[in-house]
């Protein structure tokens, strides 16, 4: 896991000022709910930071975990929904899209199920449901009227067992809710509306609030943008409201992002590159048929996954950077994707974490070509999977956006026999995409980081609760000590800095103690502030139990 430092926690998006919105009592104190972690993504629980940096952390790539390795997959697999843990069966289930035909249109896309007990090693069961090449010994399942269906979530709370799996099928003009009892046999949800959308979208179940979040694409002022639809029963849906898009700052930053990539020999290049894309590729007037011709920008949000996390919402999204028109037809663009992440407390105002730095980037060419799928195109799923003290992010990696094996940079046809042996192995023998895994420490998006000189953070007034105070701390060569102040800002006897035991090591769940013998439970119901002293340490979160 890598990290970068910044004095600011984040950058505000959409021109809105984000105020800390943690639950507050009538006296202004923040109520500590047992089990609910307090992160440092913004200043909602922070009163003062002294001599600490906010550090932005990236997940560690673990490589591809699901490849196109059976005939019914073709050479391409893709997913927009993360694996679902099905507790009664003791397995994860992953619904993915396969493309066994050369054409990438929905007419030849197929939908498949993979299962795993550990989230890493995946099996593709022979379901016997769909004939492919004269046999039903494959993992394909049918969809209503052969529509696209890969936005799938598991709803263990629905009393109707025939509706435990919920998904979107894509029809002309949008997505329509569908349900299943086994994730294999689907039916359109009776009475549910068609939700207007483009192709890219995600679906998330917000279990704490018992509602479904439909994140659906529309064409906005900054190209591909996203509306939010919500539903408590998966039948009746709210009217759409604006959720997220790129902005003017993205457009300005994109110029240098594209230039830096094209100048870096360690990074894969798109096939089609216009001369210096100072403003991104602009479709010529003659390309009026291109559906984004009036709204094209230097970058845009290609897809967005939104998920609840510790009382707030996080959204990870792929930014698409166009580099040139797809030739010869000119009806779309070539380019590359990078993944960023943002947070919101109300699904209206968003904060970009890490000052818009890349959360997951493309792999470099020094890792080779064959099997290096995530070197140019990246795709997000709806949410990470929580695995103990880790967050597992599943994402798609694809070698290219447009075919590079059968055309030249001017769009003219290329004879595949002219490919080098390495190009043949890469483009013709190897497959084109895979589902990848990247792992982040739990709560590990942002930390308050101290060097060896040390520093501290003072929280806003809190209402103490629970029996234990805990921290998520990485301090293999450092420490953390916690003193507790009363409502007047005075150290409470027994909880002073001198009384505080040092918390050391790398512990995602460390109990805070005091050598005086004082117990956190002694403070229940009192208004307090925490002053956490750090030295050579990263503090990710604190909470009570």
N, C-alpha and C positions, 0 to 999 in steps of 0.2 A: 504494500500500500504506500503510495507516494503522497507527499504533502507540500503545499506552498503556503507562504505566510502573507498576511495582509493586515494593515492596521484597521481597516474597515471590515465589518462582518460580512457585508454583502452590498449589492447595488439595487436600488429601488427600481421597479419596473412599472411602466404605465403611468408614471408621474404621480403615483400615490405614496403618501408617507405612511409607513407601517408602524403602528404603535403596538407595544406589547399587549397581547390580548389574553394572557393567561387568566383563569378564573379568579375573581377578586371578591373578598368579603365586603361588608358594608363599611368597614374601616379602612378599606384600601389595601388590605393584606392579600397576598396571593395564597389561595388555598392549596395546600399540598395534598393531593389525592394519592393514597397508598398505591404503589405500583406504577404510577404515571411519571415517566422520566422527564426531567427538565433539561433541555438541550441549550446550546449556546449559538444557535443559528442566527439569532437576533438578540436584542437587548430586553426582551420581555421580562426576564427575571434578573436582569443585571442593573445594579445601581452605579457601580464604578469599577473600572478595570485599571490596575496599576502595574505597569512594566510587564504586561503580557501581550502576546500577539494572537490574533485569531488565525488558525491554520486550516486550510482547505485540504481535504484528503480524498484520494481517488481509490477505487477498489482495485484489487490485484487480479489480473487476468489469469484464468485457469485453463484457457483454451477451449476448443470445440468439444461439446459433449453429445451432440446429436448431428449426424451427417446424413447426406443422401446416399444410403448404402444398400438399398433394396430396389429392384426394378420399378416398383410402383412409385418410388420417390422421384424418379427421373434424375436430374442433376441439380435439383434445387429444393431446399426446404426453408420454410419461414414460419415464424410464430409471432403473434401479437398479444398472447395471453401467457402468463407465467405458469409453471407447473402447479397443479392443485393437489394438496395433501388430502387424501381420502382416508380418514382415520379408521373406519370399520374394515377397510380392505388392507390397510397398512402399506399403501403405495401412493406414489405421486402419479398423476396423469397429466399428459401434455398433449394438447390438440395442436396440430401443425398443418401447414399447407404444403402440398407437394405439387410438382409440375412435371409429370411424366411425358408431356409433349413438348415440341420445340416452341410452339406458340405460347406466350405468357398470358394469354387472355383467360378469363374465368371459365371459358368453355372447356378448357383442358386442365384446369386446376382440380386437384383432388384433396380431400381432407382425411387426415389420418390420426390415429391414436398411438401414443407411446407410453409405456409404464416403467416405473423405476422405484426401487426401494430406498435408494440413497441420493437420488437427484443427479447422479453422475453417470452411472451405467444404465442405459435405456434399452428396453426390449420393445420390439414391434410385433405384437401378437397377431396371429392369424385369425381374423374375425369371421371370415366366411360371409361377408355382407355385400361386397362389391366385386364384380368381375373385372379383372384386368389381365389382358393377354391370355384369355381363355381360362383363367383360374380365379377362385375367390380366396386362395390361400395368401392373404395379404392383410394389412392393418388399415385399409381404407373403410370409411363408413359413408352411408348416403346422407345427403342433405335435402331439405324440401325443394323440389323442382330443380335440383342440382345447383342451387344458389351457393354463393360463397358463405362459409360459416367457420370462422376461426376465432371469434371473440367469445370466449367461453369462461364462465366462472362457476364455482361450486357454492351452493347455498345450503348448508347443513341445517338451517333454521326453518326451512319451509316444511310445514306439517304434511304437505302432499308430496309423497316420495316420487311421484312422476314429474315433479318440477324442481328437483334438487340441482339439476344443471341448467344454467341459463346462458343464452347466447344471442348474438345478432346474426341474422342472415342479410346479405346485401342484395337489395333489389334495385331496380332503376330509380334513382333519385334519393336513395337513403338506405337505412337499416331498419329491419323489423325484428322485434323480440321473438325468440323461439325458446322452447323448453324441452327437457329430456329427463328421463328417469335413470338412464344408464350412460349418458354421454355418447350414445351411438345411434339411437333412434329419436329423431327430432320432429317436432311439430310447431307450426307457427302459433304463437300465443293468441288465443281468440280475443278479439276486441282491442288488441294493442295497435297503436298507430304506426305508420311509417315515419321514422325520425329522419328528417332531411340531413343528408351528409354526402360528402365525397367518399372516396374509397378508404383512405387511411383513417383509423379511429381506434379507440380502446374502450373496454368495459371493465369496471371495477365494482366489487361488492364492499361497501363500507359497513362492516358487520357491527361496529359499535353503535352506529346510528340507524342500522337496519334499513339501508337504502342503497340503491344502485346508481352508479355514476356513469353516464354515457358521454364520452369525450369524442365529439364528432366534428369532422372537418367541414369548413366552408371557405370560400375565396374572399379574403378580406383585403384591406388596404396594403398589407404586407404579404400578399400571396396566401399560401396555405395557412389557415388560422383555425381556431377551435372554439366551438360552443359547448356548453354543458347542459345536459338533460339529466334530471333526477327522477327516481321512482321508488316508492315504498313497496310496491307489490309486483313490479315488472310488467304491469298492464297499463296503468295510468301514469302518464309522464308529464313532467312540467314543460312549460314553454322553454325554448332554448334561450340561453343568455350567454353573452360573450365570456369566454374563459381565458384565452391566452393566444398571443401571437408574437412574432418578431416585432421589433420597433426600430426607430430611426438610429439608435445607437448601434444596433446589430448591423444595419446597412453600412454605417461608417467603418465599423470594425471588420466587416467581411472583406473589404478591399485588401487589407494587409494579410488576413488569414489566407485568402486565395493566393496572393503573391508569394507568401512564405512557403506555402505547400509546393507550388510549381517550381520554386527555386531549390527545394530540398531533395537531393538525389536519393535519400533514404526512404522517401515516401512514394507510394504508387500514384500515378497520374491518370486522370480520365483520358479517354481517347480523343475527345473533341475539346479543343481549347481555342477560344477566340484570342486575338491579340489583346495584350494587357487588359484584363477585365476590370477596369477602373471602377465601374459601377455594377459589376456583374453582367451577365449576358442580357442584352436587351433584344427581344424579338424584332425583326425588321417589320416594317409596315405591311409587307406582303404576307406576313405570317399571321394575319388576323384570325385564321382558323384556330390558332393556338389558344386554348381556353384561358391561359393566364396572361395573354398579351397586354391587357390593360392594367394588370396589378403586379407585374414582375418586379422583383427587387433583388438586391445583391445576395440575400439569403432569406430563408423562410423556415417555418417549423414544419418538418415533414410528417412527424407523428409525435404524440404526447401521451405518456402514461401518468395518471394521477392516482395517488394512493394515500390513505390516512396513516399517520405515524405519530404516536405519542401526543395526541391531542391537536395536531396540526396536519397540514397536507403537504406532500412533496410531489413534485412533477418532474420527471426526467424526460428529455425530449431530444430528438435528433434535428440538428440544424443542417439544412441542405444548402450547399454552396455551388451554384451553377457556374460552369466554366466555358460552356459553348453549346451551340445548338446540335441536337442529334441529327446527323446527316445520313442519307440525303433528304429525308422527309421534312426535317426542320420543325416537327410538331411537338417536340419536347426538348429537354436539355440534358446534357451530361454534367457530371459534377461529383462531389463527394459529401459525406456526412460526418459530423462530429456530435457527440452527446454532451449536453449540459444538464444541470439540475437546479431547481428553484423550489421555494417554499411559500406557503400561504397559510394564514390562520382563518380566512373566511372565503376562500375560493374566488376572491375578487382582486385583491391586491397581492402582488407577487414580489418576492425578493430572489434575485439570482445569487446563488451561493458561489463563493470564490471569485467574485467580480467577473463573472461570465467566463471563467476558465473552463477548459474541457474536463468533463467528469470521466468519460471513457473515450479514448481516441483510437485511431486506426493503428494497426500493427505496422512495423517497419519492414522494409524489404530484406534486411539482413537476416530475417527469419525464413528466407526462402520464398518460393512462389507456390509450389505444390503444397496444398494443405493450409496455406496462409489465406484464409477466407476473409478475415475482417480487415483487409488492408485498404479498402476504399469506401465501402458502403456499410453503414451500421443501422440497425433498427431496434427500437425499444419494445418491450412488452408492457403490460399494464402495471406491474408492481414487482418488487423483489419478494423472495421467499425468506421468511425468518427461520434460521436454523441455529438454535441455541444463542450463542453470543456473536453470530454472524448474520449478515444480510447477503443473500445470493441473488445477484442480478443476472437474469438470462436475457441475452440480446442476440439479434441476428447479425452475422457478418457475411458480406457478399463481395466477391472479387471485383465486380464491375457493375455499372448501371446499364450500359449498352454493350452489345456484343463487340469484342475487340479482336475476335479471331477471323472474322469474315469481311472486314472492311478496313479501308485506310482512313487517315485523318481527314481526307476531303470527302468522305462518304462513298467513294467508289468501292466496288466489290474487290475482295482479296481472295485469291485462291488459297485454301487452307494448306495445300501442298507446299506453299512458300514459307510456312512457319518453320522456325528452328525446332530442334528436338525438344528443347526446354519449353518452348511455347506450345508445342503439341501436347507435352505432358501436362502443362498447366491448364490450357484452354480446352483441349479435346478429351484427354484421358481422365483427368481429375474432375471432381464435381465443382460447382460454382459457389455454394453457400453452405453454412452450417449454423446451428444454434450454439452460442458460446456462453460461458459462465465467467462472471467476475465477482469477487468476494470482498465485502467491506466489513470491518468491525461493526458490531451493533452500536448505534448512535455515532458512528465514526465519520460523519460528513464534515463536521467542523469541530475543532478543539480550541480551548484556551491553552496556549503554549508558553512555557517559561524556559528561559535558558538557565545556566548555572548560577547566575546572579539572583534569580528568583523574582517573584511578583505575586500579586494577589487579585482576587475578584471579590467584590462585595455585592451580595444579592439585594434585591428589593425586599421590603418586609414580607415575611412569610407567616402563615398560620401553621404551627407545628402539628404533626399528626403521626400516627404509627409508632412502632416500637424501635425501629432501626433507621439510621441514616446511612445511605450507601452512595458510592461514587464509581464511575467508570473511568479508570485512570490507567495511563501508560507511562510508567516511570521506572524503567529498568535500572537507571543510574541516578534516580532522583526521588522526590517524595512530595506528599501533600499533607497538610495539617489543617484542621478545620476548627475555628473558634466560633462561638455562638454569642451574638449580641442581643440585648433586650430591645424593647420598642423605642428606647431613647438612645440607642447606639452604644450602650455600655456593655463591656464583656460580662457575661454571666458567670459568677463564681462556679468553679468546677469545669467550666467550658471555655476557659481562656486559651490564648495561644500557647502559653506555657503548659497548660494541662493537656493539650492535644497530642495524641499518639500519631506518629508518622505512618502514613499509608505509602507503601513502596511496591515496586515490581510492576508487572503488567497484569492488571486485574480488571476484567470487564464488570466484576461485581465485588467490590471491596467494602466491608463494613467499617464505618468511622467510629473510633473509640477515643476515650479520654483517660489518661493515667490517674486522674482523680477518682475514678470509679463512678463518675456521673454517667447517667444513661439518657439517651435521646428520649426515651419514653417519659422521663421526668418533665419534659417540656410540653407535653401534649396540650393543645389548646392555646398556647401562648403565642403572642406575636414576637417573632425573632428575625434576625438577619444572620446570614452566614458570611464569614470572611474566610475564604479558602486560600491558603498560602501554598504556592507551588514553587518547586525548584527542579529544573531539568525534567519537566513532566508535561504531559498532555492530558488535560481534563476534558472529557467528552460530555459528561452528564452527571446529575445527582438525582436522587429520589428517596422516598421513604417507603418502608414496608411495615 
